Amino acid sequence: RIAAYAALKDARSDENLWLLRVETARPQFEKFLLLMRVAGGFLALLGASLVFTVLRASTKEREQKQRVAVAPAAPIIPQGLMPQEQHTQEVRALERQFEDQLETLRLRLKESEETYRQMALNASDVLYAIYPDEGRIEWLGQIDLMLGYAHGSFPRTIEAWAESIHPDEVEKILDVYAQACATGEEFQVEYRMRHRSGTYRDWLHKGKPVFGPRRKLQKLVGACSDITEKKRAEARLRESEERLAQIFETVAEAIVMVDTNGTVTFANPAAELIYGAGRERIVGNHYNDEKWKIFQPDGKPVEAGEMPLARVLSTQDAVRGVELSFGHASGQVVVVSANAAPLRDENNAISGAVLSMTDITGRKALENRLAFQAFHDPLTKLPNRALFTDRLGHALVKSKRAGVMIAVFFIDLDNFKKVNDTLGHDAGDELLKATAERLLNSVRADDTAARLAGDEFTIMLDNITEPGQAKIVADRVLNNLLQPITLQGQEVYAPPSIGIAFGNFEDTPQSLMERADSAMYVAKKNGKARYELHEFIPEVVNTTFSFK
């Protein structure tokens, strides 16, 4: 019985020793800890079973002796054995059974211990147990390899470990240890550990104190890991983020970031110029808030679903080259070219979107100015021949489709050369500008007045339903141009000769203008200061109508 109890106690002691060694190990050793607890429970049950069996055998022995005393009949001894010999064999059989089971547990414990040891040796962390009273440290893991030493050559003493710590951080570690011993709580500290090469490596040190009776410190147990590469990666990431932040702060493009709900989470200084507001007013608001007054470049509103950020958040695809206009409270309008792309988290899920905007207000103004100069007369600002011909072509297509009429006036100033020669080119330019203004005052809003060249002007009447509408405009043009113009203090008359032609289904812009030009020469031949209708009248025109 004593031997069985001692063996059981030794097994439990071994278990407790390993429990202390792994109590601060990394999460991957928790399964081993559970195994140890199960083994301990099994040993306890086995011990209880053994005690119960021994007590039961003793009880049977006493009962048998009492029966012998009461009834001294000769007992039946199986197989010719005496009672004491039978009892001795039962105890021996029980001892052998217990020893077999105990040996099995010891083998399992040894196997688990070896498995745990191999796991520790192949792990990136090393486990330790510091015994302050003894001045030694037990390391479990590749401590020598981590510090650049040959296997087993790094001294297992507190002194050797302390000398390897960076001198500037010894006090910090001692303070952490002192606080942990005072509170009994777990601790964690980072410090630099000297490598055999002379360089310092960053270490992460975790652990907890273990106390004995009367709260006497027995040891410190825990794990250490080399986090040098992790610290370097964090430093690189930090530097990258700082560079990116500097770029965002100084780049000319406006950068705006939003979350999945469309709320602005970041805006750089350039965005303030686009929105016409400070960052404190931009961040926290929706990107399409009404106060931003976002429109298309032509002034039309932008549908909510067509905003670049809305398209990115809904389709998860990048959007490029969208032109938008931002109206400021001051009345200023900023035109931008916007690009948007999704932002993704570490799981590749959409976490928001980023919008970059380039201010193209100046470029658009230049483009508009160049386009205007390409299609307008620089002196009178009227459409030139190219734009007039283009509009006339579209009008002819529409008239054929809708069955309506168009009319073209070809106008020539009769006294322009005389004014130019006598008063000079400046006076001639003033005459041309005054003529253009009077033509614009004579036509309807949908009509087009243009300067072809020199003193030649044209008018296109679009979408007229009866010839009388053309006569009304012709009378108004003629009367306005017959009025004198004051140039250099003199009243000057520049009466027009006007030719009128109606378009037909076979006309081209060139043929219709040629017919109107022919009618203009008829007007000059018949006395000037008048208008004449080309002899061809399309079927859509009432032939009984007469221009006089």
Secondary structure as a PSIPRED ss2 file (coil, helix, strand):
# PSIPRED VFORMAT (PSIPRED V4.0)

   1 R C   1.000  0.000  0.000
   2 I H   0.000  1.000  0.000
   3 A H   0.000  1.000  0.000
   4 A H   0.000  1.000  0.000
   5 Y H   0.000  1.000  0.000
   6 A H   0.000  1.000  0.000
   7 A H   0.000  1.000  0.000
   8 L H   0.000  1.000  0.000
   9 K H   0.000  1.000  0.000
  10 D H   0.000  1.000  0.000
  11 A H   0.000  1.000  0.000
  12 R H   0.000  1.000  0.000
  13 S H   0.000  1.000  0.000
  14 D H   0.000  1.000  0.000
  15 E H   0.000  1.000  0.000
  16 N H   0.000  1.000  0.000
  17 L H   0.000  1.000  0.000
  18 W H   0.000  1.000  0.000
  19 L H   0.000  1.000  0.000
  20 L H   0.000  1.000  0.000
  21 R H   0.000  1.000  0.000
  22 V H   0.000  1.000  0.000
  23 E C   1.000  0.000  0.000
  24 T C   1.000  0.000  0.000
  25 A C   1.000  0.000  0.000
  26 R C   1.000  0.000  0.000
  27 P H   0.000  1.000  0.000
  28 Q H   0.000  1.000  0.000
  29 F H   0.000  1.000  0.000
  30 E H   0.000  1.000  0.000
  31 K H   0.000  1.000  0.000
  32 F H   0.000  1.000  0.000
  33 L H   0.000  1.000  0.000
  34 L H   0.000  1.000  0.000
  35 L H   0.000  1.000  0.000
  36 M H   0.000  1.000  0.000
  37 R H   0.000  1.000  0.000
  38 V H   0.000  1.000  0.000
  39 A H   0.000  1.000  0.000
  40 G H   0.000  1.000  0.000
  41 G H   0.000  1.000  0.000
  42 F H   0.000  1.000  0.000
  43 L H   0.000  1.000  0.000
  44 A H   0.000  1.000  0.000
  45 L H   0.000  1.000  0.000
  46 L H   0.000  1.000  0.000
  47 G H   0.000  1.000  0.000
  48 A H   0.000  1.000  0.000
  49 S H   0.000  1.000  0.000
  50 L H   0.000  1.000  0.000
  51 V H   0.000  1.000  0.000
  52 F H   0.000  1.000  0.000
  53 T H   0.000  1.000  0.000
  54 V H   0.000  1.000  0.000
  55 L H   0.000  1.000  0.000
  56 R H   0.000  1.000  0.000
  57 A H   0.000  1.000  0.000
  58 S H   0.000  1.000  0.000
  59 T H   0.000  1.000  0.000
  60 K H   0.000  1.000  0.000
  61 E H   0.000  1.000  0.000
  62 R H   0.000  1.000  0.000
  63 E H   0.000  1.000  0.000
  64 Q H   0.000  1.000  0.000
  65 K H   0.000  1.000  0.000
  66 Q H   0.000  1.000  0.000
  67 R H   0.000  1.000  0.000
  68 V H   0.000  1.000  0.000
  69 A H   0.000  1.000  0.000
  70 V H   0.000  1.000  0.000
  71 A C   1.000  0.000  0.000
  72 P C   1.000  0.000  0.000
  73 A C   1.000  0.000  0.000
  74 A C   1.000  0.000  0.000
  75 P C   1.000  0.000  0.000
  76 I C   1.000  0.000  0.000
  77 I C   1.000  0.000  0.000
  78 P H   0.000  1.000  0.000
  79 Q H   0.000  1.000  0.000
  80 G H   0.000  1.000  0.000
  81 L C   1.000  0.000  0.000
  82 M C   1.000  0.000  0.000
  83 P H   0.000  1.000  0.000
  84 Q H   0.000  1.000  0.000
  85 E H   0.000  1.000  0.000
  86 Q H   0.000  1.000  0.000
  87 H H   0.000  1.000  0.000
  88 T H   0.000  1.000  0.000
  89 Q H   0.000  1.000  0.000
  90 E H   0.000  1.000  0.000
  91 V H   0.000  1.000  0.000
  92 R H   0.000  1.000  0.000
  93 A H   0.000  1.000  0.000
  94 L H   0.000  1.000  0.000
  95 E H   0.000  1.000  0.000
  96 R H   0.000  1.000  0.000
  97 Q H   0.000  1.000  0.000
  98 F H   0.000  1.000  0.000
  99 E H   0.000  1.000  0.000
 100 D H   0.000  1.000  0.000
 101 Q H   0.000  1.000  0.000
 102 L H   0.000  1.000  0.000
 103 E H   0.000  1.000  0.000
 104 T H   0.000  1.000  0.000
 105 L H   0.000  1.000  0.000
 106 R H   0.000  1.000  0.000
 107 L H   0.000  1.000  0.000
 108 R H   0.000  1.000  0.000
 109 L H   0.000  1.000  0.000
 110 K H   0.000  1.000  0.000
 111 E H   0.000  1.000  0.000
 112 S H   0.000  1.000  0.000
 113 E H   0.000  1.000  0.000
 114 E H   0.000  1.000  0.000
 115 T H   0.000  1.000  0.000
 116 Y H   0.000  1.000  0.000
 117 R H   0.000  1.000  0.000
 118 Q H   0.000  1.000  0.000
 119 M H   0.000  1.000  0.000
 120 A H   0.000  1.000  0.000
 121 L H   0.000  1.000  0.000
 122 N H   0.000  1.000  0.000
 123 A C   1.000  0.000  0.000
 124 S C   1.000  0.000  0.000
 125 D E   0.000  0.000  1.000
 126 V E   0.000  0.000  1.000
 127 L E   0.000  0.000  1.000
 128 Y E   0.000  0.000  1.000
 129 A E   0.000  0.000  1.000
 130 I E   0.000  0.000  1.000
 131 Y E   0.000  0.000  1.000
 132 P C   1.000  0.000  0.000
 133 D C   1.000  0.000  0.000
 134 E C   1.000  0.000  0.000
 135 G C   1.000  0.000  0.000
 136 R E   0.000  0.000  1.000
 137 I E   0.000  0.000  1.000
 138 E E   0.000  0.000  1.000
 139 W E   0.000  0.000  1.000
 140 L E   0.000  0.000  1.000
 141 G C   1.000  0.000  0.000
 142 Q C   1.000  0.000  0.000
 143 I H   0.000  1.000  0.000
 144 D H   0.000  1.000  0.000
 145 L H   0.000  1.000  0.000
 146 M H   0.000  1.000  0.000
 147 L H   0.000  1.000  0.000
 148 G C   1.000  0.000  0.000
 149 Y C   1.000  0.000  0.000
 150 A C   1.000  0.000  0.000
 151 H C   1.000  0.000  0.000
 152 G C   1.000  0.000  0.000
 153 S C   1.000  0.000  0.000
 154 F C   1.000  0.000  0.000
 155 P C   1.000  0.000  0.000
 156 R C   1.000  0.000  0.000
 157 T E   0.000  0.000  1.000
 158 I H   0.000  1.000  0.000
 159 E H   0.000  1.000  0.000
 160 A H   0.000  1.000  0.000
 161 W H   0.000  1.000  0.000
 162 A H   0.000  1.000  0.000
 163 E H   0.000  1.000  0.000
 164 S H   0.000  1.000  0.000
 165 I E   0.000  0.000  1.000
 166 H C   1.000  0.000  0.000
 167 P H   0.000  1.000  0.000
 168 D H   0.000  1.000  0.000
 169 E H   0.000  1.000  0.000
 170 V H   0.000  1.000  0.000
 171 E H   0.000  1.000  0.000
 172 K H   0.000  1.000  0.000
 173 I H   0.000  1.000  0.000
 174 L H   0.000  1.000  0.000
 175 D H   0.000  1.000  0.000
 176 V H   0.000  1.000  0.000
 177 Y H   0.000  1.000  0.000
 178 A H   0.000  1.000  0.000
 179 Q H   0.000  1.000  0.000
 180 A H   0.000  1.000  0.000
 181 C H   0.000  1.000  0.000
 182 A H   0.000  1.000  0.000
 183 T H   0.000  1.000  0.000
 184 G C   1.000  0.000  0.000
 185 E C   1.000  0.000  0.000
 186 E C   1.000  0.000  0.000
 187 F E   0.000  0.000  1.000
 188 Q E   0.000  0.000  1.000
 189 V E   0.000  0.000  1.000
 190 E E   0.000  0.000  1.000
 191 Y E   0.000  0.000  1.000
 192 R E   0.000  0.000  1.000
 193 M E   0.000  0.000  1.000
 194 R E   0.000  0.000  1.000
 195 H C   1.000  0.000  0.000
 196 R C   1.000  0.000  0.000
 197 S C   1.000  0.000  0.000
 198 G C   1.000  0.000  0.000
 199 T C   1.000  0.000  0.000
 200 Y E   0.000  0.000  1.000
 201 R E   0.000  0.000  1.000
 202 D E   0.000  0.000  1.000
 203 W E   0.000  0.000  1.000
 204 L E   0.000  0.000  1.000
 205 H E   0.000  0.000  1.000
 206 K E   0.000  0.000  1.000
 207 G E   0.000  0.000  1.000
 208 K E   0.000  0.000  1.000
 209 P E   0.000  0.000  1.000
 210 V E   0.000  0.000  1.000
 211 F E   0.000  0.000  1.000
 212 G C   1.000  0.000  0.000
 213 P H   0.000  1.000  0.000
 214 R H   0.000  1.000  0.000
 215 R H   0.000  1.000  0.000
 216 K C   1.000  0.000  0.000
 217 L E   0.000  0.000  1.000
 218 Q E   0.000  0.000  1.000
 219 K E   0.000  0.000  1.000
 220 L E   0.000  0.000  1.000
 221 V E   0.000  0.000  1.000
 222 G E   0.000  0.000  1.000
 223 A E   0.000  0.000  1.000
 224 C E   0.000  0.000  1.000
 225 S E   0.000  0.000  1.000
 226 D E   0.000  0.000  1.000
 227 I C   1.000  0.000  0.000
 228 T H   0.000  1.000  0.000
 229 E H   0.000  1.000  0.000
 230 K H   0.000  1.000  0.000
 231 K H   0.000  1.000  0.000
 232 R H   0.000  1.000  0.000
 233 A H   0.000  1.000  0.000
 234 E H   0.000  1.000  0.000
 235 A H   0.000  1.000  0.000
 236 R H   0.000  1.000  0.000
 237 L H   0.000  1.000  0.000
 238 R H   0.000  1.000  0.000
 239 E H   0.000  1.000  0.000
 240 S H   0.000  1.000  0.000
 241 E H   0.000  1.000  0.000
 242 E H   0.000  1.000  0.000
 243 R H   0.000  1.000  0.000
 244 L H   0.000  1.000  0.000
 245 A H   0.000  1.000  0.000
 246 Q H   0.000  1.000  0.000
 247 I H   0.000  1.000  0.000
 248 F H   0.000  1.000  0.000
 249 E H   0.000  1.000  0.000
 250 T H   0.000  1.000  0.000
 251 V C   1.000  0.000  0.000
 252 A C   1.000  0.000  0.000
 253 E C   1.000  0.000  0.000
 254 A E   0.000  0.000  1.000
 255 I E   0.000  0.000  1.000
 256 V E   0.000  0.000  1.000
 257 M E   0.000  0.000  1.000
 258 V E   0.000  0.000  1.000
 259 D C   1.000  0.000  0.000
 260 T C   1.000  0.000  0.000
 261 N C   1.000  0.000  0.000
 262 G C   1.000  0.000  0.000
 263 T E   0.000  0.000  1.000
 264 V E   0.000  0.000  1.000
 265 T E   0.000  0.000  1.000
 266 F E   0.000  0.000  1.000
 267 A E   0.000  0.000  1.000
 268 N C   1.000  0.000  0.000
 269 P H   0.000  1.000  0.000
 270 A H   0.000  1.000  0.000
 271 A H   0.000  1.000  0.000
 272 E H   0.000  1.000  0.000
 273 L H   0.000  1.000  0.000
 274 I H   0.000  1.000  0.000
 275 Y H   0.000  1.000  0.000
 276 G C   1.000  0.000  0.000
 277 A C   1.000  0.000  0.000
 278 G C   1.000  0.000  0.000
 279 R H   0.000  1.000  0.000
 280 E H   0.000  1.000  0.000
 281 R H   0.000  1.000  0.000
 282 I H   0.000  1.000  0.000
 283 V C   1.000  0.000  0.000
 284 G C   1.000  0.000  0.000
 285 N C   1.000  0.000  0.000
 286 H E   0.000  0.000  1.000
 287 Y C   1.000  0.000  0.000
 288 N C   1.000  0.000  0.000
 289 D C   1.000  0.000  0.000
 290 E H   0.000  1.000  0.000
 291 K H   0.000  1.000  0.000
 292 W H   0.000  1.000  0.000
 293 K C   1.000  0.000  0.000
 294 I E   0.000  0.000  1.000
 295 F E   0.000  0.000  1.000
 296 Q C   1.000  0.000  0.000
 297 P C   1.000  0.000  0.000
 298 D C   1.000  0.000  0.000
 299 G C   1.000  0.000  0.000
 300 K C   1.000  0.000  0.000
 301 P E   0.000  0.000  1.000
 302 V C   1.000  0.000  0.000
 303 E C   1.000  0.000  0.000
 304 A H   0.000  1.000  0.000
 305 G H   0.000  1.000  0.000
 306 E H   0.000  1.000  0.000
 307 M C   1.000  0.000  0.000
 308 P H   0.000  1.000  0.000
 309 L H   0.000  1.000  0.000
 310 A H   0.000  1.000  0.000
 311 R H   0.000  1.000  0.000
 312 V H   0.000  1.000  0.000
 313 L H   0.000  1.000  0.000
 314 S H   0.000  1.000  0.000
 315 T H   0.000  1.000  0.000
 316 Q C   1.000  0.000  0.000
 317 D C   1.000  0.000  0.000
 318 A C   1.000  0.000  0.000
 319 V E   0.000  0.000  1.000
 320 R E   0.000  0.000  1.000
 321 G E   0.000  0.000  1.000
 322 V E   0.000  0.000  1.000
 323 E E   0.000  0.000  1.000
 324 L E   0.000  0.000  1.000
 325 S E   0.000  0.000  1.000
 326 F E   0.000  0.000  1.000
 327 G E   0.000  0.000  1.000
 328 H C   1.000  0.000  0.000
 329 A C   1.000  0.000  0.000
 330 S C   1.000  0.000  0.000
 331 G C   1.000  0.000  0.000
 332 Q C   1.000  0.000  0.000
 333 V E   0.000  0.000  1.000
 334 V E   0.000  0.000  1.000
 335 V E   0.000  0.000  1.000
 336 V E   0.000  0.000  1.000
 337 S E   0.000  0.000  1.000
 338 A E   0.000  0.000  1.000
 339 N E   0.000  0.000  1.000
 340 A E   0.000  0.000  1.000
 341 A E   0.000  0.000  1.000
 342 P E   0.000  0.000  1.000
 343 L E   0.000  0.000  1.000
 344 R E   0.000  0.000  1.000
 345 D C   1.000  0.000  0.000
 346 E C   1.000  0.000  0.000
 347 N C   1.000  0.000  0.000
 348 N C   1.000  0.000  0.000
 349 A C   1.000  0.000  0.000
 350 I E   0.000  0.000  1.000
 351 S E   0.000  0.000  1.000
 352 G E   0.000  0.000  1.000
 353 A E   0.000  0.000  1.000
 354 V E   0.000  0.000  1.000
 355 L E   0.000  0.000  1.000
 356 S E   0.000  0.000  1.000
 357 M E   0.000  0.000  1.000
 358 T E   0.000  0.000  1.000
 359 D E   0.000  0.000  1.000
 360 I C   1.000  0.000  0.000
 361 T H   0.000  1.000  0.000
 362 G H   0.000  1.000  0.000
 363 R H   0.000  1.000  0.000
 364 K H   0.000  1.000  0.000
 365 A H   0.000  1.000  0.000
 366 L H   0.000  1.000  0.000
 367 E H   0.000  1.000  0.000
 368 N H   0.000  1.000  0.000
 369 R H   0.000  1.000  0.000
 370 L H   0.000  1.000  0.000
 371 A H   0.000  1.000  0.000
 372 F H   0.000  1.000  0.000
 373 Q H   0.000  1.000  0.000
 374 A H   0.000  1.000  0.000
 375 F H   0.000  1.000  0.000
 376 H E   0.000  0.000  1.000
 377 D C   1.000  0.000  0.000
 378 P C   1.000  0.000  0.000
 379 L C   1.000  0.000  0.000
 380 T C   1.000  0.000  0.000
 381 K C   1.000  0.000  0.000
 382 L C   1.000  0.000  0.000
 383 P E   0.000  0.000  1.000
 384 N C   1.000  0.000  0.000
 385 R H   0.000  1.000  0.000
 386 A H   0.000  1.000  0.000
 387 L H   0.000  1.000  0.000
 388 F H   0.000  1.000  0.000
 389 T H   0.000  1.000  0.000
 390 D H   0.000  1.000  0.000
 391 R H   0.000  1.000  0.000
 392 L H   0.000  1.000  0.000
 393 G H   0.000  1.000  0.000
 394 H H   0.000  1.000  0.000
 395 A H   0.000  1.000  0.000
 396 L H   0.000  1.000  0.000
 397 V H   0.000  1.000  0.000
 398 K H   0.000  1.000  0.000
 399 S H   0.000  1.000  0.000
 400 K H   0.000  1.000  0.000
 401 R H   0.000  1.000  0.000
 402 A H   0.000  1.000  0.000
 403 G C   1.000  0.000  0.000
 404 V C   1.000  0.000  0.000
 405 M E   0.000  0.000  1.000
 406 I E   0.000  0.000  1.000
 407 A E   0.000  0.000  1.000
 408 V E   0.000  0.000  1.000
 409 F E   0.000  0.000  1.000
 410 F E   0.000  0.000  1.000
 411 I E   0.000  0.000  1.000
 412 D E   0.000  0.000  1.000
 413 L E   0.000  0.000  1.000
 414 D C   1.000  0.000  0.000
 415 N C   1.000  0.000  0.000
 416 F H   0.000  1.000  0.000
 417 K H   0.000  1.000  0.000
 418 K H   0.000  1.000  0.000
 419 V H   0.000  1.000  0.000
 420 N H   0.000  1.000  0.000
 421 D H   0.000  1.000  0.000
 422 T H   0.000  1.000  0.000
 423 L H   0.000  1.000  0.000
 424 G C   1.000  0.000  0.000
 425 H H   0.000  1.000  0.000
 426 D H   0.000  1.000  0.000
 427 A H   0.000  1.000  0.000
 428 G H   0.000  1.000  0.000
 429 D H   0.000  1.000  0.000
 430 E H   0.000  1.000  0.000
 431 L H   0.000  1.000  0.000
 432 L H   0.000  1.000  0.000
 433 K H   0.000  1.000  0.000
 434 A H   0.000  1.000  0.000
 435 T H   0.000  1.000  0.000
 436 A H   0.000  1.000  0.000
 437 E H   0.000  1.000  0.000
 438 R H   0.000  1.000  0.000
 439 L H   0.000  1.000  0.000
 440 L H   0.000  1.000  0.000
 441 N H   0.000  1.000  0.000
 442 S H   0.000  1.000  0.000
 443 V C   1.000  0.000  0.000
 444 R C   1.000  0.000  0.000
 445 A C   1.000  0.000  0.000
 446 D C   1.000  0.000  0.000
 447 D C   1.000  0.000  0.000
 448 T E   0.000  0.000  1.000
 449 A E   0.000  0.000  1.000
 450 A E   0.000  0.000  1.000
 451 R E   0.000  0.000  1.000
 452 L E   0.000  0.000  1.000
 453 A E   0.000  0.000  1.000
 454 G C   1.000  0.000  0.000
 455 D C   1.000  0.000  0.000
 456 E E   0.000  0.000  1.000
 457 F E   0.000  0.000  1.000
 458 T E   0.000  0.000  1.000
 459 I E   0.000  0.000  1.000
 460 M E   0.000  0.000  1.000
 461 L E   0.000  0.000  1.000
 462 D E   0.000  0.000  1.000
 463 N E   0.000  0.000  1.000
 464 I E   0.000  0.000  1.000
 465 T C   1.000  0.000  0.000
 466 E C   1.000  0.000  0.000
 467 P H   0.000  1.000  0.000
 468 G H   0.000  1.000  0.000
 469 Q H   0.000  1.000  0.000
 470 A H   0.000  1.000  0.000
 471 K H   0.000  1.000  0.000
 472 I H   0.000  1.000  0.000
 473 V H   0.000  1.000  0.000
 474 A H   0.000  1.000  0.000
 475 D H   0.000  1.000  0.000
 476 R H   0.000  1.000  0.000
 477 V H   0.000  1.000  0.000
 478 L H   0.000  1.000  0.000
 479 N H   0.000  1.000  0.000
 480 N H   0.000  1.000  0.000
 481 L H   0.000  1.000  0.000
 482 L C   1.000  0.000  0.000
 483 Q C   1.000  0.000  0.000
 484 P C   1.000  0.000  0.000
 485 I E   0.000  0.000  1.000
 486 T E   0.000  0.000  1.000
 487 L E   0.000  0.000  1.000
 488 Q C   1.000  0.000  0.000
 489 G C   1.000  0.000  0.000
 490 Q E   0.000  0.000  1.000
 491 E E   0.000  0.000  1.000
 492 V E   0.000  0.000  1.000
 493 Y C   1.000  0.000  0.000
 494 A C   1.000  0.000  0.000
 495 P C   1.000  0.000  0.000
 496 P E   0.000  0.000  1.000
 497 S E   0.000  0.000  1.000
 498 I E   0.000  0.000  1.000
 499 G E   0.000  0.000  1.000
 500 I E   0.000  0.000  1.000
 501 A E   0.000  0.000  1.000
 502 F E   0.000  0.000  1.000
 503 G C   1.000  0.000  0.000
 504 N C   1.000  0.000  0.000
 505 F C   1.000  0.000  0.000
 506 E C   1.000  0.000  0.000
 507 D C   1.000  0.000  0.000
 508 T C   1.000  0.000  0.000
 509 P H   0.000  1.000  0.000
 510 Q H   0.000  1.000  0.000
 511 S H   0.000  1.000  0.000
 512 L H   0.000  1.000  0.000
 513 M H   0.000  1.000  0.000
 514 E H   0.000  1.000  0.000
 515 R H   0.000  1.000  0.000
 516 A H   0.000  1.000  0.000
 517 D H   0.000  1.000  0.000
 518 S H   0.000  1.000  0.000
 519 A H   0.000  1.000  0.000
 520 M H   0.000  1.000  0.000
 521 Y H   0.000  1.000  0.000
 522 V H   0.000  1.000  0.000
 523 A H   0.000  1.000  0.000
 524 K H   0.000  1.000  0.000
 525 K H   0.000  1.000  0.000
 526 N C   1.000  0.000  0.000
 527 G C   1.000  0.000  0.000
 528 K C   1.000  0.000  0.000
 529 A C   1.000  0.000  0.000
 530 R E   0.000  0.000  1.000
 531 Y E   0.000  0.000  1.000
 532 E E   0.000  0.000  1.000
 533 L E   0.000  0.000  1.000
 534 H C   1.000  0.000  0.000
 535 E C   1.000  0.000  0.000
 536 F C   1.000  0.000  0.000
 537 I C   1.000  0.000  0.000
 538 P C   1.000  0.000  0.000
 539 E C   1.000  0.000  0.000
 540 V C   1.000  0.000  0.000
 541 V C   1.000  0.000  0.000
 542 N C   1.000  0.000  0.000
 543 T C   1.000  0.000  0.000
 544 T C   1.000  0.000  0.000
 545 F C   1.000  0.000  0.000
 546 S C   1.000  0.000  0.000
 547 F C   1.000  0.000  0.000
 548 K C   1.000  0.000  0.000
